[in-house]
Amino acid sequence: MAWNKRGSTGGGASTGRDGVKRGGKGGTTGRNVKEVQFADCTTCNGAGKVTRDVVEGDEDGGFTGTQEFDCTSCNGVGRVKKG
């Protein structure tokens, strides 16, 4: 048996990419599947939006202001995968 650089064999019956064995009969239909848990995003505290200070200007000059943007950590949803 020859092993490639990823530690897999060159193939064989019921193999997928890189010789990794695929599932067969009696698969994982609900028995071995882990439940995905979600938590509030720590960047936006679950709001989905973050505020940033920006420099704005008008005819009197420049001043600081704030703008709301979608949170980039959770894509504006407010929830992220736990773990």
ROMI-407850 format. One record per residue: residue in one letter; residue number from 1; x, y, z of N, C-alpha, C in turn. Coordinates in nm, 4 decimals. Layout:
REM residues N
resn|resi|nx|ny|nz|cax|cay|caz|cx|cy|cz
A|NUM|X|Y|Z|X|Y|Z|X|Y|Z
...
***
This chain:
REM residues 83
resn|resi|nx|ny|nz|cax|cay|caz|cx|cy|cz
M|1|0.0856|-0.1172|0.0000|0.0000|0.0000|0.0000|0.0899|0.1230|0.0000
A|2|0.0644|0.2139|-0.0910|0.1445|0.3359|-0.1004|0.0669|0.4538|-0.0439
W|3|0.1352|0.5365|0.0340|0.0741|0.6539|0.0953|0.1223|0.7779|0.0229
N|4|0.0314|0.8745|0.0030|0.0720|0.9984|-0.0614|0.1144|1.0996|0.0450
K|5|0.1462|1.2222|0.0048|0.1975|1.3219|0.0995|0.0930|1.3660|0.2018
R|6|-0.0366|1.3384|0.1788|-0.1406|1.3748|0.2740|-0.1733|1.2593|0.3691
G|7|-0.1029|1.1489|0.3569|-0.1271|1.0360|0.4445|-0.2393|0.9459|0.3993
S|8|-0.2866|0.9634|0.2755|-0.3956|0.8806|0.2241|-0.3414|0.7838|0.1208
T|9|-0.4150|0.6770|0.1000|-0.3752|0.5810|-0.0012|-0.4144|0.6337|-0.1378
G|10|-0.3716|0.5674|-0.2402|-0.3973|0.6111|-0.3761|-0.5385|0.5864|-0.4250
G|11|-0.6229|0.5240|-0.3484|-0.7588|0.5010|-0.3947|-0.8127|0.3707|-0.3443
G|12|-0.9008|0.3131|-0.4204|-0.9634|0.1876|-0.3822|-1.1134|0.2017|-0.3916
A|13|-1.1831|0.0984|-0.3527|-1.3278|0.0977|-0.3624|-1.3891|0.2023|-0.2688
S|14|-1.4893|0.2711|-0.3176|-1.5653|0.3704|-0.2423|-1.4785|0.4841|-0.1881
T|15|-1.3840|0.5284|-0.2664|-1.3005|0.6382|-0.2184|-1.3376|0.7674|-0.2891
G|16|-1.3195|0.8754|-0.2189|-1.3416|1.0079|-0.2745|-1.2084|1.0716|-0.3069
R|17|-1.2026|1.2004|-0.3006|-1.0817|1.2754|-0.3302|-0.9719|1.2388|-0.2299
D|18|-0.8508|1.2241|-0.2748|-0.7328|1.1918|-0.1950|-0.7446|1.0596|-0.1204
G|19|-0.8259|0.9684|-0.1709|-0.8343|0.8372|-0.1103|-0.9121|0.8317|0.0195
V|20|-0.9818|0.9373|0.0563|-1.0606|0.9380|0.1794|-1.1876|0.8592|0.1545
K|21|-1.2157|0.7656|0.2428|-1.3320|0.6787|0.2246|-1.4616|0.7578|0.2368
R|22|-1.5537|0.7303|0.1477|-1.6862|0.7920|0.1511|-1.7802|0.7082|0.2361
G|23|-1.8918|0.7680|0.2727|-1.9923|0.6932|0.3479|-2.0570|0.5876|0.2617
G|24|-2.1042|0.4850|0.3229|-2.1706|0.3779|0.2510|-2.3100|0.3593|0.3045
K|25|-2.3576|0.2368|0.3018|-2.4917|0.2133|0.3530|-2.4905|0.2266|0.5053
G|26|-2.6029|0.2700|0.5613|-2.6091|0.2957|0.7045|-2.5385|0.4245|0.7419
G|27|-2.5575|0.5277|0.6626|-2.4884|0.6549|0.6821|-2.5267|0.7289|0.8080
T|28|-2.4991|0.8573|0.8120|-2.5186|0.9395|0.9324|-2.6447|1.0237|0.9209
T|29|-2.7564|0.9604|0.9070|-2.8816|1.0346|0.8955|-2.9352|1.0691|1.0331
G|30|-2.8748|1.1686|1.0952|-2.9243|1.2169|1.2219|-2.8609|1.1553|1.3447
R|31|-2.7933|1.0454|1.3304|-2.7350|0.9799|1.4475|-2.6056|1.0460|1.4916
N|32|-2.5148|1.0657|1.3990|-2.3817|1.1141|1.4337|-2.3611|1.2612|1.3972
V|33|-2.4655|1.3308|1.3615|-2.4532|1.4700|1.3192|-2.4593|1.5599|1.4420
K|34|-2.3577|1.6471|1.4559|-2.3552|1.7386|1.5689|-2.4506|1.8546|1.5446
E|35|-2.5136|1.9022|1.6503|-2.6024|2.0168|1.6418|-2.5185|2.1443|1.6393
V|36|-2.5484|2.2342|1.5464|-2.4764|2.3609|1.5367|-2.5402|2.4593|1.6318
Q|37|-2.4585|2.5208|1.7166|-2.5088|2.6176|1.8125|-2.4628|2.7568|1.7734
F|38|-2.5462|2.8551|1.8011|-2.5146|2.9928|1.7688|-2.5097|3.0760|1.8959
A|39|-2.4342|3.1844|1.8921|-2.4228|3.2766|2.0045|-2.4278|3.4193|1.9502
D|40|-2.4512|3.5151|2.0402|-2.4492|3.6551|1.9990|-2.3086|3.6928|1.9546
C|41|-2.3005|3.7757|1.8528|-2.1725|3.8239|1.8025|-2.1092|3.9143|1.9083
T|42|-1.9827|3.8909|1.9381|-1.9156|3.9713|2.0396|-1.8723|4.1072|1.9874
T|43|-1.8621|4.1228|1.8565|-1.8211|4.2515|1.7999|-1.9328|4.3536|1.8079
C|44|-2.0558|4.3139|1.7736|-2.1689|4.4080|1.7722|-2.2673|4.3819|1.8866
N|45|-2.2368|4.2852|1.9748|-2.3242|4.2467|2.0863|-2.4630|4.2037|2.0403
G|46|-2.4701|4.1399|1.9247|-2.5961|4.0864|1.8748|-2.6822|4.1855|1.7989
A|47|-2.6361|4.3102|1.7837|-2.7162|4.4113|1.7155|-2.7088|4.4001|1.5632
G|48|-2.5998|4.3481|1.5111|-2.5826|4.3386|1.3663|-2.5245|4.4642|1.3048
K|49|-2.5173|4.5712|1.3791|-2.4630|4.6986|1.3311|-2.3522|4.7456|1.4251
V|50|-2.2528|4.8123|1.3695|-2.1483|4.8754|1.4486|-2.1408|5.0221|1.4088
T|51|-2.1078|5.1066|1.5048|-2.0924|5.2492|1.4748|-1.9444|5.2828|1.4696
R|52|-1.9093|5.3667|1.3741|-1.7707|5.4097|1.3575|-1.7670|5.5614|1.3529
D|53|-1.6625|5.6163|1.4118|-1.6410|5.7597|1.4035|-1.5861|5.7944|1.2660
V|54|-1.6432|5.8957|1.2049|-1.5980|5.9423|1.0738|-1.5866|6.0940|1.0778
V|55|-1.5032|6.1461|0.9908|-1.4888|6.2909|0.9795|-1.5830|6.3382|0.8697
E|56|-1.6718|6.4280|0.9056|-1.7671|6.4830|0.8102|-1.7361|6.6300|0.7910
G|57|-1.7880|6.6841|0.6848|-1.7630|6.8256|0.6586|-1.8835|6.8941|0.5997
D|58|-1.8922|7.0224|0.6266|-1.9946|7.1061|0.5653|-1.9322|7.2413|0.5357
E|59|-2.0129|7.3414|0.5058|-1.9568|7.4707|0.4690|-1.8843|7.5396|0.5855
D|60|-1.9131|7.5000|0.7098|-1.8446|7.5587|0.8253|-1.7119|7.4898|0.8571
G|61|-1.6849|7.3753|0.8000|-1.5608|7.3031|0.8259|-1.5858|7.1573|0.8557
G|62|-1.4837|7.0935|0.9093|-1.4930|6.9515|0.9388|-1.5321|6.9268|1.0831
F|63|-1.5991|6.8180|1.1066|-1.6373|6.7779|1.2416|-1.6499|6.6266|1.2447
T|64|-1.6462|6.5709|1.3651|-1.6578|6.4257|1.3764|-1.8040|6.3852|1.3886
G|65|-1.8347|6.2735|1.3326|-1.9695|6.2173|1.3397|-1.9599|6.0667|1.3462
T|66|-2.0718|6.0004|1.3464|-2.0732|5.8541|1.3488|-2.1623|5.8012|1.2370
Q|67|-2.1285|5.6838|1.1894|-2.2097|5.6146|1.0897|-2.2293|5.4711|1.1333
E|68|-2.3429|5.4133|1.0980|-2.3700|5.2720|1.1265|-2.3389|5.1883|1.0041
F|69|-2.2683|5.0781|1.0277|-2.2341|4.9836|0.9226|-2.2758|4.8445|0.9668
D|70|-2.2967|4.7542|0.8693|-2.3195|4.6138|0.9026|-2.1925|4.5570|0.9642
C|71|-2.2086|4.4768|1.0667|-2.0954|4.4132|1.1332|-2.0301|4.3150|1.0360
T|72|-1.8976|4.3220|1.0237|-1.8270|4.2331|0.9308|-1.8026|4.0954|0.9905
S|73|-1.8082|4.0829|1.1236|-1.7858|3.9520|1.1859|-1.9045|3.8589|1.1660
C|74|-2.0272|3.9141|1.1688|-2.1469|3.8297|1.1562|-2.2278|3.8632|1.0310
N|75|-2.1765|3.9485|0.9442|-2.2439|3.9914|0.8208|-2.3790|4.0576|0.8478
G|76|-2.3877|4.1270|0.9614|-2.5112|4.2013|0.9921|-2.6229|4.1185|1.0502
V|77|-2.5969|3.9922|1.0838|-2.7011|3.9040|1.1363|-2.7108|3.9160|1.2893
G|78|-2.5985|3.9363|1.3553|-2.5977|3.9446|1.5003|-2.5687|3.8132|1.5700
R|79|-2.5570|3.7034|1.4942|-2.5324|3.5710|1.5512|-2.4128|3.5073|1.4792
V|80|-2.3320|3.4339|1.5521|-2.2193|3.3615|1.4953|-2.2233|3.2176|1.5456
K|81|-2.1537|3.1280|1.4744|-2.1465|2.9880|1.5170|-2.0638|2.9796|1.6440
K|82|-2.1115|2.9019|1.7367|-2.0446|2.8867|1.8650|-1.9302|2.7866|1.8505
G|83|-1.8184|2.8201|1.9129|-1.7091|2.7248|1.9207|-1.6147|2.7383|1.8130
***
